[in-house]
Amino acid sequence: MELKDIKKIGPKRLEGLRKLNITDINDLVFYSPNYYEDRKTLVRVKDLDFEKKQLVHLKIVAGPARRKTASNMTMVSYNATDGERPVEIVFFNQSFAVSYFKKGLSYYIFGKPSIYNNRVSFSNPIFSQVKGKDLGVIVPIYPLNATITNKILRESIKAALDNFMDIRLLPDEIVKKYNFLSIKALLRMIHFPEEIEKANYAIKSMAYVEAFLLNVMKYSNFSFTKKSKGKVIRDTSEERDFLRGLPFLLTEGQKDAIVDIKRDLEADYSMNRLLQGDVGSGKTVVGQYMAIKTVAGGRQVAFMAPTTLLAVQNYEKLKTFADKFNMNCELLISKTKKKDKERIYEEVQNGNIDILVGTHSLLNEDINFKDLGSVIIDEQHRFGVNQRNNLIEKGNGTNVLVMSATPIPRSLSIILYGDMDISEIKTMPEGRQKIDTYVLTEKEMDSINSFVRRELQNGRQAYYVCPLIEESEKSDLNSATELYERLKEEFTGKNVALLTGRTDDEEKEKIMTDFKDGLIDVLVSTTVIEVGIDVPNATTIVIMNGERFGLAQLHQLRGRVGRGQYKSTCIIAHNAKNDETYSRLKTIERSNDGFYIAMEDLKQRGPGEILGLKQSGAQKFKFLDFETDLNIVMRAKNDFDEYIKNASEAEVTELKNNAELLLGKIESGVLN
């Protein structure tokens, strides 16, 4: 059955459904309500709640009375009662309202009450003499548009459900364990509930289905990393001296993460842990602790970063501690000379190098560790699963720590990284500057540039970030190249540099080093600086066309400043065309909390985009709420882990194929 086969759905309504992203029967039956209206429970007038719509039964005692309001609207009013309290019923600009009611008859009235002239009043309510399809029932309220009304959508869903062939979305043992109803029965309960409690039960049941199927889809794309037998690393004096010698106090989040890592390394299994922390939360020192403890325990460490700049930065910090404890720390990057590479290969293999820091160069097949005890991966989302595994497999019983400065809600983490233990650093170090953030229109660029000029005159530095590299005739976006030319004229006497994705690695490293050393005053860049080295003297970042960036990306870019002692500012210059986009940008302005922003990003974009699901149909995950359904996500994950131990490949494939009907196909993103 196709949508066009449903009675009363003609070309106009088909187009209306398409605008709601409903393109087939599956989209229609899995289309979830926003909320429910209780048009079933009768309420006495004296017990009305003036914050919500309710159902009352009233007798008409006078009317209709017709008059013009001060704003020249036609108003028709009736006087009614429930036998205890008087009520006024009014209709605005409805020419037939004079014939709606007859004096002496009783009607069911549904609407939101208010107080007018010291009397309860209902404006433009739904009404009927008898209970039927619209009154006396629980009614789901859906996201709509001008073409598709709630009534039309409900009629269409009913016709679709009547012809819907039930599908298997859960293994039989899970259905039996929780006594789940069939998918068709759950959907009928969601769209045509007898009670709100039953509708909520069905929604939570479908939320579990979605959470379980996400695990199926993840498993089908790559298998989970199993905890393997590890080598115990006992408590060492070096790790204690490292912690005692830190020139700053650890935050509670850092302490908790270090306790997690210490417990893992001293256990007889290999550690497999994700460390999530906001920009500037101090993840690096946790990784350094793990490296020092591992080497003190007699094993080697590989520390991999996604860029040469980050690798050098991590190397310099680690080497300071390594030298203190007589540990040999080396750097391996693409520009490392051939002679030095050959020496490093040899010394890694014979065990003379304790810590090897590098980029993708660490994946070279010529690198063989004598005893690789720990792998630490910075900005883990920049590496593919196979790349991470290739490095891990260079050791035996290797401990793994992957670090991310792009927090995601814990409910999503459990699905995405369910094979890993998770540590989170949510507290910021003392002295970390709060970054002032302002959302301004690009019409205010003169004022923005004046602010930057004052910062430059005070000896500070600034970033300007653009979403595009070159001008596009079809776009009004600012290109980095074009902005660079403008700013050279704007900031006469200052050194303005350009950095884009097309800048070769050697030139990129030189520009960033010069910027760090204060030789460049203004750096115009694309998002290649989203992850970069610390420049404490950079106090301002101006993000052009802010409406083109996601919240998480904006937050990462903001994190390029505020890394020193000086007050820092992030200015998001935008050309937002609607209130929704402007409101999204204001989220960044009012919060510096990466975990909060991650949740808001999830709400606005939906988890489908974050997970890399192709969603050609209706919005998915309307049943599963990643903010409130953490317990459901955890239960589904635990159930899946038990199920997969004995599941056949054919059964998992069947579930995955059926899951795509509900969730869409995985195209790109963190699931693959």
N, C-alpha and C positions, 0 to 999 in steps of 0.2 A: 504493500500500500504506500502511495506517495501522498504528499501534502495536498496536491491538487485534486486528489480523489475524495478528500473529506468534504462532506456536504457544507455548503455556505462559504467555502474558501475559494473565492475567485481570484483573478489576476491581481486585483488591488490588495486584497488581504494577504496573498502570497508575498507580495512585495513588502507589506508591513511586517510579516513574520521574518522575512529575510533581514530586515533592518534590526530585528531583535536577535539576529544570528541564529534563527531557527530555520534550518534548510531541509530537514528530513524528519521522519517520525521519531527517531531516537532523540533528536534535539528537543522535540515537543514534549515527549513523556518525561524526559529528565529535566525539564525546565522547572526550576525551583522557585517557590513563592518567596517574597521578601518578608512577609509576616502573615498572621491570620487575624481576621475580624470575627469576634464572637457575636454572631447575630442570632444566637440561640437562647442565651441566658436572659430571662426577663428580670429587670431591675425596677424597684419602686423609685418613684421620683425623689423621695427623701433620702435614698441611698446612692444617688448618682455620683459618679466620679467625673469631675469636670475636666479631666486631662485625657479622656479617651472616649471613643464612640461606644454607645450601649443601646440595648433594645428595651423599649417601654411599650406598654399597652394603654392607650388613651382613648377617652370618649370625647367627641367633638361637642362642645356646648354652645359655641357661637362662631359666626363667620359665614362667609369670607368678608374681610374688610380690605378694601383696596385704596392705596394712596401712593403719592410720589415722595421719595426721600429727598433730602437736601442736595444729594448728588444726582438727582433726576432719574433715579432708578425706580422701577415699578415694584411695589412691595404688596404682597397679598398675605394676610395673617388670619389665623384661626385661634380661638381659645379652646383649651381642652383640659381634661383632668384625669388622673388615675384613681379618682375617688378620695384622694387625700390632699393632694396639692395641685394648684392651678399651673398650667403650662401654656406657653405661647408657641405656635408653630408658624414660621414665616418662610416665604419663598420670594426670591428676588429675580426680576426679569424673566418670569415664566408666565406667558400669556394665558395658559390653560389652568393656572393654579386655582382660579376661582371655582373650578369644577372638580378639584381633587377629592374633597371630603363632603360628606352630608351630615348636617346637624343631627345629633342623637345616635349616630353610629360609632362603633369603636374600631380603631386601627392599630396595627403594629407600626411603631415609629423607630427608625434606627438612625442615629447620628451623634454628633458630639454636642453635649449641652453647654449652655453658657447662662450667665445671669444678665438680664436686661430689664431695667426699671423694677428691680427687686423681684423679678419673676424668672423662673426657669424658662429658657427659650431654646428651640431647635431651629436651625437655619438650613433650608434645602435638604431635608432628610430623605432617606429612602423610606417608603411606606407601602403597606398592603393590608387588606382586610383579613387575609388569611396567611398562614405560614406556607412557604413554598420553596422555590429554587433560590430565592434571594434573601428571604427572611425565615428565621426559625432554624437556621443551619450555621455551621462553621464555614466561613468563606476565605479561601486563600487569596491574598492580594499579590499580584505579579508585577515585575517591571514591565512597563507598557510604552506605547508610543501613540501618536495621533490617530493612526489607522486601526490599531488593535485595542479593543476595550477588554476589560477584565472578563466580561460576559462572553465575548467572542472567543477569548483564549480558553476559558473553562470548557466551552462547548467543543472546541477543537481538540483539547486534551482528552475529553471523554470519548470522542470518536476514535482518536488515535489509540487510547488504551484498550478500547473494545476490540481493536484489530492487532494489538501488540502481542508478538510471540515472546513468551518468557525466555530469558537467557540465563545461563549459569555464570555467575560472577564470583562465587565462593566455593571452595572445596566442600564436599559432602560432610566431612567431619566437623568443619567449622559451623555449617548450618545446623548440624545436630547438637553441637556443643552449646550454642546459644538459642536453639529452637527458633531460628530465623524464619520468617515468612518468606514466600517467594518474592522475587524482585517485582513482579507485576502487582502482587498484593500490597507490598510496601508503597509502590508508586500510587496505587489507588487510595491508600490511606493518607498519603501526603496531599493529593489533589482533591479528594472528596472525603474528608475526615468526619467521623461522627462526633468526636470530641477533640479538643485541642491537645490533650494529653496523648491521645493516640497518634496525632499528627507529629508531635514532638518525638515520640518513640520511633516512628517510621523514619524521620529525618536523621536521628542519631544512628539508627540501623544503617541507613544509606551512607552516613559519614564513615562508619566502620568499613563498609564495603569499599569506599574510595581509598581509605587509608591502607587497607589490605592490598588492594590492586596496585597502588603505588609501589609497594614492596615487590610485587610480582614483576612489575615493569622494570624496576631497578635491577632485580636479580637477572632478568632476561637480557639486560644490556652488559652487565659484568658481574662476575661472581663475587660474593663477599670474601673479605680477607679473614681467614680463621685465625684465632689465637693459637700460636704454636709454642712448643717448648722453648724456653729461653734460658739464658745463662744469668744466674743471680749476680748482681753487683752490690756488694756489701757497703755499709756506711763507711765513708772515707774521711780522713782529716782534711783533705783538699777541699771537699765540698763545703765542709763547715767553715774553713778559713775563707773560702770564696764568699759565702754569705755574710760572715762577720766583717769582711773587708769592703763591702759595698759602701760607697760614699753617700747613700741615701737610704731612707726607710722604705721597705717593701710595703705595698698596699695589701689589703686583706685578700684581694683577688689573686695577686701574685703569690702570696703565701700559700693559698689554697692550691693553686696550680702546681707549685713546687712540691707540696705534700703529695699530690696525686702522682707526680712523676717519680718521686722518691719511692713511694709504695710500689709502683709498677716495676721499677728497675730492680728492686730488692725481692721481687717475686720470681717464681720459677716459670713464668710465661713471658712471651715477647710483648712489649708494650705496643699498643696501636691507639694513639690518642690525637684528637683534634683540639687545638687550643684557639679559642675565639676571643678576640679582644678588640676594642675600639682603636681607632687611630690614636697613637700616643699613649696607650694604656700600659705599655711596658712588657710586651710579650718577649722581646729580644733577650732580656735578662733571664727569663725562664729557660729559653733555649740555651743560653750560655751555661746555666747551672747544669742542665742535662749533659752538655758536652764535657764540662769539667769532671762531673761524677763518672761518666762513662770511661774517660781516659784514665782517671785515677783508679778505676776498677780493672785496668789492663786491656781495654778494648779501643777500637778506633771509631772516629766520628766522620760522617759526611754531612756537610751543611750546604744545601742547594738553594740558590735564589734565582728569580726569573730574569734578572738583568745584571749586566756587568756592574752598573752603579751600585745596586743593592749588594751584590756579592762583595765588592770592595769595601763597602761600608761595614758589612757584617764581619769581614775578615779583620779589618782594623780593630774593631771592638773585641773580637775573640782573641786576637793575637796578644793584646795587652794582658789579658788574664792568663793565657797559655804560657807566655814568657815568665810570668810570676811563679808558675808552678812547674817550670822546666819542661813544658810540653811543646812539641814541635807542630806549629800551625802553618799551613801553606795555602796559597791561592792558585786556582787553576781556572783560567778564562780563555776565550778564543784568541786573544792577543798575546798570551803567554808564549815566549820564544820556544822554538822546537827543542833546543838543547835543554831548557828548563823543564819542558813537558816530559821528556824522556827520563830526566832525573826524578821527577815527581812520580812517574809510573813505577820506577824501580823502588823508590823509597816507600811508597804506599804498600807495595807488594811484600817488602821485607819487614814492614812494621815500623820503620824509622819515622814516618809521618803519623802523628796522632790525630790531627784534625785537618781535614781537607775541605776548604770552602771553595765553591765555584758555581758556575751556571750550568747550562745543559752539557757543558764540557764534562761534567762528572759522569755522564751516561756513556762516554766513550768505552767501547768494548775492550780497549787496551788497559783500562784501569781495573786492577784486581787487588782487593784489600786482603791483608793477612788475616784480620779478624774484625770485620765491620760490626761494631756493637750497636751503634745508633745512627739513624738517618733523621736529620732535621730539615724540614722543607718550609721555606718562608714564602708567604703569599701563595698558598697551595693551589688556589683556583687557577693560577696561571700555567699549571702543568696538567697534562692529560694523565689519565689513570695508568696507561701503559708506561709512561715515562717514570711515574713514581714507583711502579712495580719493578721496572728495570733496575733502578738504583737499589731498592730494598733487597732484590735477589742477589746482589753482589756480596751479601753477608749470610750468615747462618744464625737463626734465632735473633734477627735484627730487631731492635726497638725502633719505633717510628713515632715521631712527633711532627704533625703538620700544623702550621700556624696560619691564621687568616685574620686580616684586619677588615674583612667584610662580614660583619655579623649577620646571621640569619636567625629567625625565631627558633627556639629549641624544638618546637614541634616539627619543623622542617628538617632540622639537623638530624633528628632521630631517623627520619626516612632516608635522607641523603647519605648520612654517615652512620647508619645504624650498626655497621660492623666495627665502629670505633667508639672508645670512651670519649666523653666530651668534658673539657674544662673551659670555664668562661671567666674572663677578667672584666668585671663591670665597673670597677672603681679606678679612678684616674690618680696618678702620682701627685703628691703635694707639689705646688708651684706650677703645675701645668696651666697655662693661660687659657681662660675661656675666650673663644673667638667670637667677636661681635659680627653678626650676620645681617645683611640688609638686602631686601628684594626690591630692586628699582627697575624702571623701564629704561630702554636704551635711548629714550629721548633725553634722559638725564646724564648723558655721557660727559657733558662739559663739567658738571659738578663732580662726577666720579673721577675724571682725570685731574681735576683740581685737588681732590683729596689725595690721590696718588702722588701728585707733585709735592705736596707738603711732606708726605712720608719720605720721599726721595731726598728732599732738602734736609731732613733730619738724619740722613745717612742710612736709611733703610732701603730694602729692595722689594720688588713687586713682580707678581705673575699676572699675565693676561692669558686666558684659556679660551680657545674657540673649538667648535665641533667639526669644522671642515678645514681641509688643507688649501684647496684652491677655490676661487670664485665659481659659482654655478649660475648660469643665465636663468635657470628655472627656480632659483632660490634667493631669498633675501637674508640668508644666513651670513654671518660674518666669517670670512676665511682668515686663517692665521696670517697668510701672506699679505693680504690686503690691509689687515689691521696693523701688521708690522710696519708697513710703509707709512701709515697714518701716524703711528706713535713715534716714529723717528722724528717727524716734524713737530709733534706735540711736545716731546721732551728733548728739546734741543740742548746739546751739551751733555746728555746722559747716554750711556752705552746701552742700546736696545738690541737684543739678539732674538733670533727666530729658531724654534726647534719644532720639527714636525715628524710624522711617521716616516717621511721619506729621507730624513737626515740619516746618513750612514752612521754606524755604531761608533766609529772613531771620532767623527765630528760631534756626535751627540755627547760622548763622554767628555770631550774637551769643553763644550759649551756648559755642561752641568758643573764641571770642575771649576771653570771660570766664574760661574754664578755663585758657587759655594764659597769661592775665595774672594768674592766681592768685586771682581773685575767687570761684571755685568750688572747693570742697575735694574733693567726691566727685561723679563724673559717672556716672549710671546710664544705660545705653545698650543699644540693640540693636546689631547688627553694622555699623551705619552708621559706626562709628569704625574699622572694619577698615582703611580707608585714610584717614588724617587728618593733621593738622598735627603738627609736633614740639612736645611739651610736656616739656622736660627735667626739670621738677620733679615729674612724675608717675612714681612709683616702684613702684606696685602695681596689678596688674590681676587681678580675680577674675572668672573665667568660669564662669557658672552653667550647669548641665546640660551639662557638657563632652562628654558622650556623644553629644550631638546635632550636634556639629560635626565636620567632616572635619579630618584632621591639618594640611593646608595652611592651612585657615582658622584653626585654633587658633594655628599658628605666626605667621600674619599679625597676629592679635589680640595675641599676646605682644609683637610688635614695636612696640606703642604705648608700651611702657615701656623703660627702659634707654637713653634717648636723651640723657642728661646725665651729670653726674659722680657721681651717687648710685647706690648699690647698689639693684638693682631685683628685684622678685619677681613671678612669675606663679603664681597659684593656680587650678587647675582643679578646681572642685567638681562632683561627678558623682553620678548615681544609676544607675550601670552595673548591669545585671541579670545579666551573665555575665562569665566570665574573659576571653573574647575581646575584649570591649569595653574592659575594664580594661587588658588588655595593650596595646591600641592606644593608649590614653591615656598609658601609661608611655613610649611612644616619644618623646613630647614632653618628658617629664620628663628623659630621659637624653641628649637632644641639642638643641643650639641651631643645628645646621647645616641650613639650608633645603633644600639639595640632597639631603642624606641623608633628610630627612623626606619630600621629594617622591618619592624612590624607595620608601620604606616605604609611603607613601600609595598609590602605584601598585600595589605588591604586594597591599595589603589591599583596595583598592576595585576593582582591575583597570582597565586602560586604557579599557575600554568606557565606563565612567561618565565618565571624564575627557574622552573624545573625543565624548561625547554620543550614543553609539550605543544604540538601543533593543534590549535583549537579552532578548527574551521567552523564548528557549530556553536551551539549555545554556550554561555559561560559555564565552565566546569567548576568543580569544587564548591558548588553553592551549598552542598550538604555539609561538607567538612569545613569547619571553622578552625583555622590554624592558630587562632588566638585563644580560643576557649576549649578546644577539644584535645588538649595534650594527653589526657588520660586515654582517650580513644586511640590516638596515634600510638602510644606506648603499648596498649593492649594488642592492637593489630600487629605491631612489630614483633612482639613476643610470640603471638600465635603463628605468624608467618615463619619465624625461626624454627619452631617445632614442626610445622607442616613440611617445610622444605627438606627436612632430613630424610623423609621417605617418599617424597613426591616423584612421580615419573616425569620425564621430559615432555611427553605428549600432553600430560595434564597441565603442566605449567604453560606450555605453548597455547593450549586452548583458552586458558584463563587470560593470558596476555592478549590474544586476539579479541576476546570478548571485552576486555578492559578498554581497548582502543575505541570501542563504540561509546563508552561513557566518558573517558578521559582525553581522548585524542592520541595521536601518535607522537612518539619522541622524535624530535628533529635535531635540536641542539640544546646545549645547556649542561647543567651539572649532573644530569642523570646519565649522560653518555660520555 
